[in-house]
Amino acid sequence: MAHIFLADGRSCRLRLFPRAKHQSRRRKAAPQPALSLFAPPDDEDLNDTAAERLAAKVAELCLRNRNNSIILDRMPALGLRDWWLVSESLFQSVWNLRCGRAADRSITSYDVFYFSEDPSWEAEDQVIRDAAALFADLPVAVRLRNQARAHFWFPEKFGAAYPPLTTAGEGILRLPCSAQALGMKRTGQEYIDVYAPFGLGDVWDIIARPNRALPLAHIYAEQTSGWRMEWDKLHIYQWVDEENRRRRKP
């Protein structure tokens, strides 16, 4: 299990989801000399996978954005069972730092997806009010949305059908860009959890790649057009659906 070192010197254990089922969680340690100046690393460090090591690097860059760090520390106070800090505030913090910019530069949205079995607007409004009080001292807006309600408003706002969800993580799976599909949360004082259903290669390498879970090509085009102006190192893969492929064939 990888570790993340925080700005104040503390360390947390990182848990990466989903776990790779095909990889063994244990590797045989290299033989150590009989006399060593330093103690050998413990089994946990030896068992880190490449994906976990990359997740630790990404998480540490996300936490250099002070707003992300504060939001993650305070969110458990709201008492929500299933929640993730998601998308823009995370991957754009990484892109900013990888391009030599301040971690929080140009980040306009700090979004939290949560799931509550109460789908009423009144219940969501109360959570939004509680969060507004909790984060009132931050210089940014923190937006919370109950993913149990997303199918009520999504079709009208974005012009695409949206199935009812059962977890907050399912909302992350439907974001139109693979780099957006990233969530982080604190679980107690010991763990930082990272949810990366498509991996973290695109986040680290500053790549925008379409996620075609929903027909949101127009949203993807709008987003990437703006991102191109912010990060000159960004590589953008175009959204090419099956209809466009057929049109291009001779």
C-alpha positions in Angstrom: 0.0 0.0 0.0 1.5 3.3 -1.1 1.8 6.3 1.2 1.1 10.0 0.6 3.1 12.7 2.4 1.1 15.8 3.3 2.3 19.4 3.4 2.4 19.4 7.2 4.6 16.3 7.4 2.0 13.8 8.1 1.6 10.7 6.0 -1.5 8.8 5.0 -2.0 5.4 3.4 -3.4 5.5 -0.1 -6.1 3.1 -1.3 -6.6 3.0 -5.0 -9.9 1.9 -6.5 -10.7 -0.1 -8.5 -8.0 -2.6 -7.6 -6.4 -4.6 -10.4 -7.5 -8.2 -10.0 -4.8 -9.7 -12.2 -1.9 -8.4 -10.2 -0.5 -10.2 -7.3 -0.5 -8.0 -4.2 2.7 -9.6 -2.9 6.2 -9.7 -4.4 9.2 -11.4 -3.1 11.7 -9.0 -1.6 15.2 -8.9 -2.9 17.8 -10.6 -0.5 19.3 -8.3 2.0 22.9 -8.4 3.1 23.6 -9.8 6.5 24.9 -6.4 7.7 23.0 -3.3 6.5 23.3 0.3 7.3 19.6 0.8 6.8 16.6 -1.4 7.7 15.0 -3.1 4.7 11.6 -1.7 3.6 8.6 -3.4 5.1 6.3 -5.7 3.1 3.8 -2.9 2.5 6.2 -0.8 0.5 7.5 -3.7 -1.5 3.9 -4.6 -2.5 3.2 -1.2 -4.1 2.0 -1.6 -7.7 3.0 0.8 -10.5 -0.6 2.0 -10.5 -0.4 2.8 -6.8 2.9 4.6 -7.1 1.4 6.8 -9.9 -1.7 7.4 -7.8 0.4 8.6 -4.9 2.2 11.1 -7.1 -1.0 12.4 -8.5 -2.6 12.6 -5.1 0.3 14.5 -3.7 0.1 17.1 -6.5 -3.7 17.4 -6.0 -3.1 18.1 -2.3 -0.7 20.9 -3.1 -3.8 22.8 -4.0 -4.7 24.1 -0.6 -8.4 24.2 -1.4 -8.4 20.5 -2.2 -6.6 19.7 1.0 -9.1 21.7 3.1 -12.1 20.3 1.4 -10.9 16.7 1.9 -10.2 17.3 5.5 -13.5 18.9 6.3 -15.9 16.8 4.2 -16.4 14.0 6.7 -18.0 16.6 9.1 -21.1 16.6 6.8 -21.7 12.9 7.7 -22.2 11.7 4.1 -21.6 8.0 3.6 -20.7 8.0 -0.1 -18.8 11.0 -1.5 -15.9 12.0 -3.7 -14.1 15.3 -4.5 -14.0 15.0 -8.3 -12.8 16.2 -11.7 -11.6 19.7 -12.4 -10.1 20.6 -9.1 -8.0 17.4 -9.2 -6.8 16.8 -12.7 -6.3 20.5 -13.4 -4.2 20.9 -10.2 -1.9 18.2 -11.6 -1.8 19.8 -15.1 -1.0 23.2 -13.5 1.9 21.9 -11.5 3.2 19.8 -14.4 3.2 22.9 -16.5 5.0 25.1 -14.0 1.9 27.0 -12.9 0.3 27.6 -9.4 -1.7 24.6 -8.4 -5.0 26.4 -8.2 -4.6 28.6 -11.3 -7.8 29.0 -13.4 -9.7 26.3 -11.4 -13.3 27.6 -11.2 -15.1 24.5 -9.9 -14.6 22.4 -6.8 -17.2 19.7 -7.2 -18.2 17.0 -4.8 -20.4 14.1 -6.0 -22.3 12.3 -3.2 -25.0 9.7 -3.1 -27.9 9.8 -0.7 -30.9 7.5 -0.9 -33.2 10.5 -0.2 -33.6 11.9 -3.7 -35.7 14.9 -2.7 -34.6 18.5 -3.5 -35.1 19.5 0.1 -32.6 17.0 1.3 -30.0 18.0 -1.3 -30.6 21.7 -0.5 -29.9 21.1 3.2 -26.6 19.4 2.3 -25.7 22.4 0.1 -26.5 24.8 2.9 -24.5 22.8 5.4 -21.5 22.7 3.0 -21.8 26.5 2.3 -21.4 27.1 6.1 -18.6 24.6 6.4 -16.5 26.1 3.5 -17.6 29.7 4.0 -14.0 30.9 4.6 -12.6 29.4 1.4 -12.1 31.8 -1.6 -13.8 29.3 -4.0 -17.2 27.8 -4.5 -17.7 24.2 -3.4 -20.5 22.5 -5.3 -22.2 19.4 -4.0 -24.6 17.3 -6.1 -26.5 14.2 -5.1 -26.0 11.7 -7.8 -29.3 10.0 -6.9 -31.0 13.1 -8.4 -28.8 13.4 -11.6 -31.3 11.6 -13.8 -33.9 14.2 -13.0 -32.1 17.2 -14.5 -29.4 15.8 -16.7 -31.4 15.2 -19.9 -32.8 18.8 -20.0 -29.5 20.4 -19.2 -27.2 18.3 -21.5 -29.7 16.7 -24.0 -28.8 13.1 -23.3 -30.6 10.3 -21.4 -29.2 9.5 -18.0 -29.9 6.3 -16.1 -30.6 6.4 -12.4 -27.4 5.9 -10.4 -26.7 3.8 -7.3 -23.4 5.3 -6.1 -21.4 8.5 -6.3 -18.7 6.7 -8.3 -21.1 5.9 -11.1 -21.4 9.7 -11.7 -17.6 9.8 -12.1 -17.8 7.1 -14.7 -20.0 9.2 -16.9 -17.9 12.4 -17.2 -17.0 13.0 -20.9 -13.2 13.1 -20.6 -11.1 10.2 -19.1 -8.9 12.6 -17.2 -12.0 14.0 -15.5 -12.8 10.5 -14.2 -11.0 11.0 -10.9 -12.2 11.1 -7.3 -10.5 11.6 -4.0 -11.7 11.4 -0.4 -10.5 11.1 3.2 -11.5 8.0 5.1 -10.7 8.7 8.8 -7.3 10.2 9.6 -5.3 7.2 8.2 -6.5 6.9 4.6 -6.8 8.9 1.4 -8.8 7.0 -1.2 -8.4 7.6 -5.0 -11.0 6.4 -7.5 -9.6 6.2 -11.0 -11.7 3.9 -13.2 -9.7 4.7 -16.4 -6.3 4.9 -14.7 -4.2 8.0 -14.1 -2.0 8.0 -17.2 -3.9 10.7 -18.9 -3.9 12.9 -15.8 -0.2 12.6 -15.4 0.7 12.9 -19.1 -1.7 15.9 -19.7 -3.9 14.1 -22.1 -7.6 14.7 -22.9 -9.3 11.5 -24.2 -13.0 11.1 -24.8 -15.1 8.9 -22.5 -18.0 7.8 -24.7 -20.2 6.4 -21.9 -22.8 9.1 -22.9 -23.2 11.0 -26.2 -21.6 14.2 -25.0 -19.4 15.1 -27.9 -20.5 18.7 -27.9 -19.6 19.1 -24.2 -16.3 17.4 -24.7 -15.5 19.8 -27.6 -16.4 22.9 -25.5 -14.3 21.7 -22.6 -11.2 20.8 -24.6 -11.4 24.0 -26.6 -11.1 26.0 -23.4 -8.4 23.7 -22.0 -6.3 24.1 -25.1 -6.0 27.8 -24.3 -4.8 27.1 -20.7 -2.3 24.3 -21.2 -0.1 24.4 -24.2 1.3 20.9 -23.4 -2.2 19.4 -23.5 -2.7 16.6 -26.1 -6.3 16.3 -27.2 -7.8 13.2 -28.8 -10.9 14.1 -30.9 -14.3 12.6 -30.2 -15.0 10.3 -33.2 -18.2 8.3 -32.9 -19.4 5.5 -35.1 -21.5 7.7 -37.3 -18.5 10.0 -38.1 -16.4 6.9 -38.9 -18.9 5.7 -41.4 -19.0 9.1 -43.1 -15.3 9.1 -43.5 -15.1 5.7 -45.2 -14.8 6.0 -49.0 
